[in-house]
Amino acid sequence: MRRGSNLPAVGTYNQTLVLDLIRRAPEGASRSELAALTGLSAQTLSNVARRLVDEGWVVEGTPVAAGPGKPRTPLRLDPTARCAIGIHLDPAVDTLVVVDLTGAVVAHSQRTPRQTDDTSELVADLAHAVEELLRDAGVARDRVLGVGVAAPGPLDADRGDLFEPPLLLPAWHHAPLAGLLREATGLAVTVEKDVIAAMVGELWTDTAGALDDAIFVYYGAGVGAGLAVDGSPLRGRTGNAGDIAHLVVEPDGPECGCGQRGCLGVAIAPERLLVDAGVLPPKSVVTAPEIRARLAEFAARSDAGDRRVQATVTKAAGSLARGIVQMNNLLDADVVVVGGPLWASLRGAGAAVARAVSESSETATVRGIRLLESRLGTDVAAVGAACLVLDSALTARPTDLLIASR
C-alpha cells in the first residue's frame, strides 16, 4: 500500500494518491477511510478531498449511517471528469478510442492505414482522425489528458521513437512519433509497445488485483506477451520486453526467418492458419488488410462447422499452449490472459488452449495455470494505450516526492 505524506510540498502526490484509492473503491470511500489508508492527517485529507471535488474529479455521495456518530459520506470518482485517447497502429487497421477515467470506451473508430511513404502525411492523417473522433464524441479538448499510442516494437518508449517495426509501413521507420503527433495535435503523447499497452489496459480495468502477476498473450499480425509483476507492467530495460515469437513449439514445424523450425510466430501466423484451413492457396502473398478480411471468412467457416478450419484452430491452440507453458515455467505467474486484434477470429481457441494447457506434462507450476480471455476484446491495445495516459495522471508514485537538483 502506498503511503501519503503530510509535508506541504507534496500536495500533488497526496491528491493523486487519494484519487487512485477512490478509483479503486467502486462503492466509494469516506474521508475517514481514506485517512486510515493513506496515513494522512484528517485536516490534510479534508483539504485534498475538497480540491478533488472542486476540480470535478470526484463527487460526494449520499451520507450513509453506519452506527453512532456522523454518517459516512462516500467520495466517488466521476468517470466523465476527464478522458484519454488511445491509438493502436496495426498493419491491418488503425484503431482509435476515447476512454473515461475507468477505462470504459466512450468513442471508437477504425480505418485502414493510409498507404504512403511520407511520414508527415501519416502523422497529419492520424491527427485529423483524433480531431474527428473527439468532434463526433462531443468531447471538449480541455477534458483530454493526452494521447497514448500502441505500436509494434522495437521502439524507444522514453523518447516515443519507432525504430524499424517489421510489420508497419516503412514511413513509420525511425519516426519520432511522440514528438510529431504532439506537435500535430497539441496534446501530450506517450508511445508504448503494443503488448505492454495491452497488459496496462487489463491492469487498469482490474480493480480487484486478480492480474497483479500475470501474462498477457497477444495475438495479432504478430504474437507477443505483456507481463505484469506486483501490479505493474514489466517493460524491460529498453521498453521492448515481450518478444516470444521465437519460442520453439513445433520442432518439425515450418522454417522461421531466424533459421529455426517451429517458432511460435510462424507456427500460429495468420497466413499459415489461412493456408492450412484452405482459405488461401499455398505460397500466397497477401497484405495485412487482406489477411484481416480472409480471417473473417475463416471465422465464418468455423461457425458453419467447417472441420478443416476447426482442426486448424485446434492445432494452433496446441502450439500456443506449449508456448504458454514455457513462459509460465519461467515466470511462475499462473494467470494468463489471451487476446488481441485477431484472437476473436479463432473460434473456440480459448477452450482448446485451456484444455491443452491442463493436459500438458511440461507444466512446472504447483497451482495450475488459470487461463482468461481479454475483457477488452479486439481493442485491447488501443484501450491500453489510453490507459497509459490515465495511469500517468492518476497513479501516485513515490518518485513524485523527489526534489530535482538544479
ZAMARGU-4260 file (C-alpha; in steps of 0.2 Angstrom, whole numbers, plus 5000, padded with zeros to 4 digits):
<rodrens>
0) 5000/5000/5000 | 5007/5017/4995 | 5008/5029/5010 | 5005/5048/5009 | 5014/5062/5017
5) 5009/5077/5027 | 5023/5088/5020 | 5016/5104/5012 | 5027/5102/4997 | 5019/5086/4991
10) 5001/5091/4988 | 5001/5084/4970 | 5007/5067/4976 | 4994/5066/4990 | 4980/5072/4978
15) 4984/5058/4966 | 4986/5045/4980 | 4969/5049/4986 | 4961/5049/4969 | 4969/5032/4965
20) 4961/5025/4981 | 4944/5032/4977 | 4945/5025/4959 | 4948/5008/4966 | 4933/5008/4978
25) 4918/5005/4967 | 4906/5009/4982 | 4916/5025/4986 | 4927/5029/5001 | 4924/5041/5015
30) 4937/5054/5021 | 4940/5044/5037 | 4943/5028/5027 | 4955/5037/5016 | 4964/5045/5030
35) 4967/5027/5038 | 4973/5020/5021 | 4985/5034/5017 | 4991/5039/5035 | 4987/5057/5031
40) 4980/5068/5045 | 4962/5072/5045 | 4965/5090/5040 | 4976/5086/5026 | 4964/5073/5019
45) 4950/5085/5020 | 4960/5098/5010 | 4964/5085/4997 | 4946/5079/4996 | 4940/5097/4994
50) 4952/5100/4980 | 4946/5084/4971 | 4928/5089/4972 | 4931/5107/4967 | 4941/5101/4952
55) 4927/5089/4947 | 4937/5073/4949 | 4926/5066/4962 | 4908/5068/4968 | 4901/5066/4986
60) 4888/5053/4988 | 4873/5052/5000 | 4878/5051/5018 | 4876/5033/5025 | 4873/5030/5043
65) 4883/5016/5050 | 4880/5016/5069 | 4883/5030/5081 | 4892/5046/5076 | 4892/5056/5060
70) 4886/5047/5044 | 4899/5041/5032 | 4899/5052/5016 | 4907/5042/5002 | 4918/5050/4989
75) 4916/5043/4971 | 4926/5045/4955 | 4917/5055/4942 | 4922/5044/4926 | 4917/5058/4915
80) 4928/5071/4923 | 4942/5068/4911 | 4946/5056/4896 | 4961/5050/4886 | 4964/5045/4868
85) 4971/5028/4863 | 4978/5024/4846 | 4984/5007/4840 | 4994/5006/4825 | 4992/4989/4817
90) 4997/4984/4800 | 4979/4980/4795 | 4969/4993/4804 | 4971/5009/4814 | 4960/5009/4830
95) 4956/5025/4839 | 4947/5026/4856 | 4942/5038/4869 | 4940/5031/4886 | 4934/5039/4903
100) 4943/5038/4919 | 4938/5020/4922 | 4945/5014/4905 | 4927/5012/4898 | 4926/5016/4879
105) 4915/5031/4875 | 4920/5033/4857 | 4928/5022/4844 | 4934/5022/4826 | 4943/5011/4814
110) 4951/5013/4797 | 4963/5005/4785 | 4980/5013/4787 | 4984/5026/4774 | 4997/5020/4761
115) 5010/5032/4759 | 5029/5034/4760 | 5028/5051/4768 | 5029/5051/4787 | 5022/5069/4789
120) 5006/5063/4779 | 5004/5049/4790 | 5005/5060/4806 | 4994/5073/4799 | 4981/5060/4794
125) 4982/5052/4812 | 4980/5069/4820 | 4964/5073/4809 | 4957/5056/4814 | 4960/5061/4833
130) 4951/5078/4830 | 4937/5069/4820 | 4934/5056/4834 | 4933/5070/4848 | 4921/5080/4837
135) 4910/5065/4834 | 4910/5060/4853 | 4906/5078/4858 | 4922/5078/4869 | 4929/5095/4874
140) 4948/5096/4872 | 4951/5103/4889 | 4945/5087/4896 | 4958/5076/4887 | 4973/5071/4897
145) 4983/5066/4882 | 4986/5053/4869 | 4993/5035/4871 | 5000/5026/4855 | 5002/5007/4855
150) 5014/5001/4841 | 5024/4985/4837 | 5042/4986/4843 | 5056/4989/4843 | 5054/5006/4849
155) 5061/5019/4861 | 5047/5021/4874 | 5056/5035/4883 | 5058/5046/4868 | 5042/5040/4859
160) 5053/5035/4844 | 5049/5020/4832 | 5064/5010/4826 | 5060/4998/4812 | 5044/4989/4817
165) 5044/4975/4804 | 5025/4974/4802 | 5022/4993/4799 | 5024/5004/4784 | 5042/5009/4780
170) 5036/5028/4783 | 5035/5024/4801 | 5053/5018/4802 | 5064/5029/4813 | 5050/5041/4816
175) 5050/5052/4831 | 5031/5048/4833 | 5028/5056/4850 | 5035/5072/4845 | 5027/5073/4828
180) 5010/5069/4835 | 5012/5081/4850 | 5015/5095/4838 | 5001/5090/4826 | 4988/5088/4840
185) 4994/5100/4854 | 4991/5086/4866 | 5003/5076/4877 | 5008/5060/4868 | 5016/5044/4875
190) 5021/5029/4865 | 5022/5011/4871 | 5025/4994/4863 | 5008/4986/4859 | 5009/4970/4870
195) 5014/4981/4885 | 5000/4993/4882 | 4988/4978/4881 | 4994/4972/4898 | 4992/4990/4905
200) 4974/4990/4899 | 4970/4974/4908 | 4978/4980/4924 | 4969/4997/4923 | 4952/4988/4922
205) 4956/4975/4935 | 4951/4984/4951 | 4951/4968/4961 | 4970/4964/4958 | 4967/4947/4950
210) 4981/4951/4937 | 4994/4958/4948 | 5006/4944/4942 | 5000/4939/4925 | 5005/4936/4907
215) 4995/4943/4893 | 4997/4933/4877 | 4994/4945/4862 | 4988/4938/4845 | 4988/4950/4830
220) 4998/4952/4815 | 5012/4945/4826 | 5012/4936/4843 | 5019/4944/4859 | 5017/4944/4878
225) 5014/4958/4890 | 5020/4954/4908 | 5014/4961/4925 | 5023/4959/4941 | 5016/4965/4958
230) 5003/4975/4948 | 5015/4984/4937 | 5019/4981/4918 | 5036/4974/4915 | 5044/4984/4901
235) 5062/4979/4902 | 5077/4990/4901 | 5073/4997/4884 | 5054/4995/4884 | 5054/4981/4872
240) 5050/4966/4883 | 5038/4953/4877 | 5045/4946/4861 | 5040/4927/4861 | 5039/4924/4843
245) 5055/4913/4843 | 5050/4901/4857 | 5051/4884/4848 | 5034/4875/4849 | 5034/4863/4834
250) 5052/4856/4832 | 5047/4849/4815 | 5036/4864/4810 | 5039/4877/4797 | 5055/4886/4795
255) 5057/4903/4803 | 5067/4918/4796 | 5078/4916/4811 | 5084/4899/4804 | 5075/4888/4817
260) 5059/4877/4814 | 5043/4878/4823 | 5045/4895/4831 | 5028/4901/4839 | 5027/4916/4827
265) 5027/4906/4811 | 5018/4891/4819 | 5002/4902/4823 | 5005/4915/4810 | 4988/4921/4802
270) 4995/4917/4785 | 4999/4899/4790 | 4982/4896/4798 | 4973/4903/4782 | 4983/4891/4771
275) 4981/4876/4782 | 4962/4879/4783 | 4961/4880/4764 | 4956/4898/4764 | 4971/4903/4755
280) 4982/4893/4742 | 5000/4889/4747 | 5013/4902/4745 | 5000/4916/4744 | 5006/4934/4745
285) 4993/4945/4754 | 4993/4962/4763 | 4989/4964/4781 | 4971/4971/4777 | 4968/4956/4765
290) 4973/4944/4779 | 4961/4953/4791 | 4947/4951/4778 | 4951/4932/4775 | 4951/4929/4794
295) 4933/4935/4794 | 4929/4921/4781 | 4940/4909/4791 | 4929/4913/4807 | 4913/4911/4796
300) 4918/4894/4790 | 4922/4889/4808 | 4904/4894/4814 | 4897/4884/4799 | 4905/4869/4805
305) 4920/4868/4793 | 4930/4853/4801 | 4946/4858/4792 | 4946/4876/4799 | 4941/4869/4816
310) 4956/4857/4815 | 4967/4871/4811 | 4962/4881/4826 | 4964/4866/4837 | 4982/4863/4831
315) 4986/4882/4833 | 4979/4881/4851 | 4991/4866/4855 | 5006/4876/4849 | 5000/4892/4858
320) 4998/4881/4874 | 5016/4875/4873 | 5022/4892/4872 | 5011/4897/4887 | 5018/4883/4897
325) 5036/4888/4893 | 5033/4906/4898 | 5024/4901/4914 | 5038/4889/4919 | 5050/4903/4918
330) 5039/4917/4926 | 5028/4907/4938 | 5013/4919/4935 | 5000/4906/4935 | 4987/4918/4927
335) 4987/4920/4908 | 4976/4932/4898 | 4974/4929/4880 | 4968/4942/4867 | 4972/4954/4853
340) 4966/4961/4837 | 4964/4944/4828 | 4960/4932/4843 | 4942/4933/4840 | 4944/4925/4823
345) 4950/4909/4831 | 4933/4902/4836 | 4934/4890/4851 | 4953/4893/4853 | 4951/4898/4871
350) 4944/4882/4876 | 4956/4872/4866 | 4971/4881/4873 | 4964/4879/4891 | 4962/4860/4888
355) 4980/4858/4880 | 4987/4868/4895 | 4979/4857/4908 | 4984/4841/4899 | 5002/4847/4897
360) 5016/4836/4905 | 5028/4850/4905 | 5019/4862/4917 | 5030/4865/4932 | 5018/4876/4942
365) 5011/4869/4958 | 4994/4878/4957 | 4990/4875/4938 | 4988/4889/4925 | 4972/4900/4925
370) 4968/4905/4908 | 4957/4920/4905 | 4951/4929/4889 | 4954/4948/4887 | 4939/4958/4894
375) 4944/4972/4881 | 4942/4962/4865 | 4950/4967/4849 | 4953/4985/4855 | 4964/4979/4869
380) 4980/4988/4863 | 4971/5005/4859 | 4962/5004/4876 | 4978/5000/4884 | 4987/5015/4876
385) 4973/5026/4883 | 4975/5019/4900 | 4994/5023/4899 | 4988/5041/4899 | 4976/5038/4914
390) 4990/5028/4923 | 5002/5043/4921 | 4989/5055/4928 | 4981/5046/4941 | 4993/5034/4949
395) 5003/5040/4964 | 5022/5036/4963 | 5035/5039/4977 | 5047/5046/4964 | 5035/5061/4963
400) 5041/5066/4980 | 5059/5068/4974 | 5066/5086/4973 | 5076/5088/4957 | 5093/5096/4959
405) 5097/5111/4948
</rodrens>
